[in-house]
Amino acid sequence: MDYDKSAKQIVKYAGGEGNILSLMHCTTRLRFVLNDFDKADVESVKQVPGVMGATVSNGQFQVVIGNQVAEMYDAVEKVTGGSKGNARPAKSNAKWYQVLLEFIIAVFQPLIPAIAGGGVLKSMLMLFAMFGWMSDTSTTYQVLTMAGNAPIYFLPLLVAITTAKRLRVNELVAMSVVSVLVLPDMVTALAKGVKLFGMTATNVTYSSQVLPAILAVLFYAGVEKLMMKYSPKSTRMFLVPMVGIAVTVPVTLLFLGPAGYVAGQGFTSAILWLYKSFGWVAMAILAAVLPLLVATGMHKPFVPYVVASLGSLKKEMLYLPASLAHNISEAGTCFAIAIRTKDAKLRSTAISGGISALCGITEPAIYGITLQNKRALFSVMGSSFVGGAFIGIIGLHALAPVGPGLASLAIFVDKSSPANIIHALWGFGVSFVLSFVVSLFTWKDSASEEIKEEAREEEQESPVAANAATAQATAQATATQPSTSTVRVGRVKMEAPVAGKVEPLSAVEDEVFSSGMMGDGFAVEPTDDTVRVPVSGTVAMVYNTGHAFGIKTEAGAEVLVHIGIDTVKLNGQYFDMLLKEGQQVKAGDPAVRVDFAGVEKADYKTSVMVVVTMPGEEEFDFPVVTA
């Protein structure tokens, strides 16, 4: 893959380098904060080689790359000159909650490798001790255990660095301010009772806490900006940090630290109350909706809770166990589809997505398989629900913030609870077997996929017969017939939505449609200004620009009618939509009146595409392609 070429296109579709305020990446996605999100071309970036999907969500332009995200990130950094990694948006049109979520992700996402590395190290050591491969009284065991404990114990310092980096203030001074909270002498003094300005500082154990550190750095950032504004340039080097430390530390010890500690404990207690009150039901529901949460990036708000829970309770009992059920369900469904499908491309996608999900990374499976196929989505959600319920009932808990999978099962090793890893294995097995079996029996390729694959197989087995069949099909396709005639290949007749020349989707000058990425269908070069409903059903979707609408049939198929190429940019000009969402319609009902002459004059292609984006129980007769 040419990462440099793809990176240039990604930056272009993000609105250009000048529109990018900050850039970071997680395990599978590039995460952009943009000055103007309206400039982000989501549909175009999806077509860039190496991009699996894209969305604008939670105050970020998120581009899904998959396992090669680090390489793509480096390439994008080259394009932007490496100037966007620490950038902070001065002004953005994002909503307040989007800004808050972006701040949370920026602070907590960089912490995961250190915390996960330490947690897995401890888990592996306990596993070795359980199998008798290492003595838990040996010096090596003790030293490595302390190394694994260090990231959690000094979590306030790590948080100070990431928060200061996000706020673009002096990282080392911010860390110095927070380090006072875990300074051994200060811990002793707080235990004995410290008075500042006539007030007694609350005795709080700040090790492993995150909110006190965040509040301290937020306050310090305000002090630093104020001092930078009013202090003489010749004294800034020592005056700004001196005043910042002198002011922030007392305020933190008296007010911010205790407030952050109480808030953190309350947040963790609220999650635990939810778990204790609803038990396995909460776990099952969370596991079932995780495919949708991960797809939209809404799973990230759980990161602060996971980090706080591991810091205060040394274990996490909701999100990570639920993720085990979901991740393994994704893997089971992908592997079953790989066995059942006749489509070679789909099989390849399913295998790679299944392997990634089995290792705890689900985005390739979610974007490549689950969200593309209704049967796959229902299988994953149903299996995740049952697996999550089972895991909730047996009371599984995790000890490190790592995506649960086959390679990271050690995060469930608990020396004080040896049965926990056995519970994890049971949860793994239930989720995988259930999703695999359900998908194995419910998966069904669309009729077009089966026909294409059978044709490929026939061509491989008998080129002569295949050429004869191709010639016969070509003769049929080029025969002079009315443009709305049909050949029986299924059970439901699909009407041409507009009078004109019927063409295959492959002839359309838009790769999204011509490649079959959206689904199977046909196109019409219109000779009339009224676009009609091609099949009976319910209006499921109407674009406010009037250039497209969707129909859902009684048997569950979803059919998209798209008028023109890139005509969304016309913002409704030349289109008069006649339908409303939820409306019951019949094939042939008027849907949109279009001034195709105006569309052509505006230099846009007028092809009308009809695509079955989600197969239902029926099979369709498409109009015959005419010469």
Buried (B, 14 or more C-beta within 10 A) or exposed (E): EEBEEBBBBBBBBBBEBEBBBBBBBBBBBBBBBBBEBEBBBBEBBBBBEBBBBBBBBBBBBBBBBBBBBEBBBBBBBBBBEEEBEEBBBEEBEBEEEBBBBBBBBBBBBBBBEBBBBBBBBBBBBBBBBBEEEBEEEEEEBEEBBEBBBEBBBBBBBBBBBBBBBBBEBBBEBBBBBBBBBBEEEBBEBBEEEBEEEEEEBBEBEBBBBBBBBBBBBBBBBBBBBBBBEEBEEEEEEEBBBEBBBEBBBBBBBBBBBBBBBBBBBEBBEEBBEEBEEEBBBBBBBBBBBBBBBBBEBBBBBBBBBBBBBBBBEBBBBBBBBBBBBBBBBBBBBBBBBBEBBBBEEBBEBBBBBBBBBBBBBBBBBBBBBBBBBBBBBBBBBBBBBBBBBBBBBBBBBBBBBBBBBBEBBBBBBBBEBEEBBEBBEBBBEBBBBBBBBBBBEBBBBBBBBBBBBEBBEBBEEEEEEBEEBEEEEEEEBEEEBEBBEBBEEBEBBBBBBBBBBBBEBEBBEBEBBBEBBBBBBBBBBBEEBBBBBBBBBBBBEBBEBBBBBBBBBEEEBBBBBBBBBBBBEBEBBBBEBBBEEEBEBEBEBEBBBBBBEBBEEBEBBBBBBBBBBBBBEBBBBBBBBBE
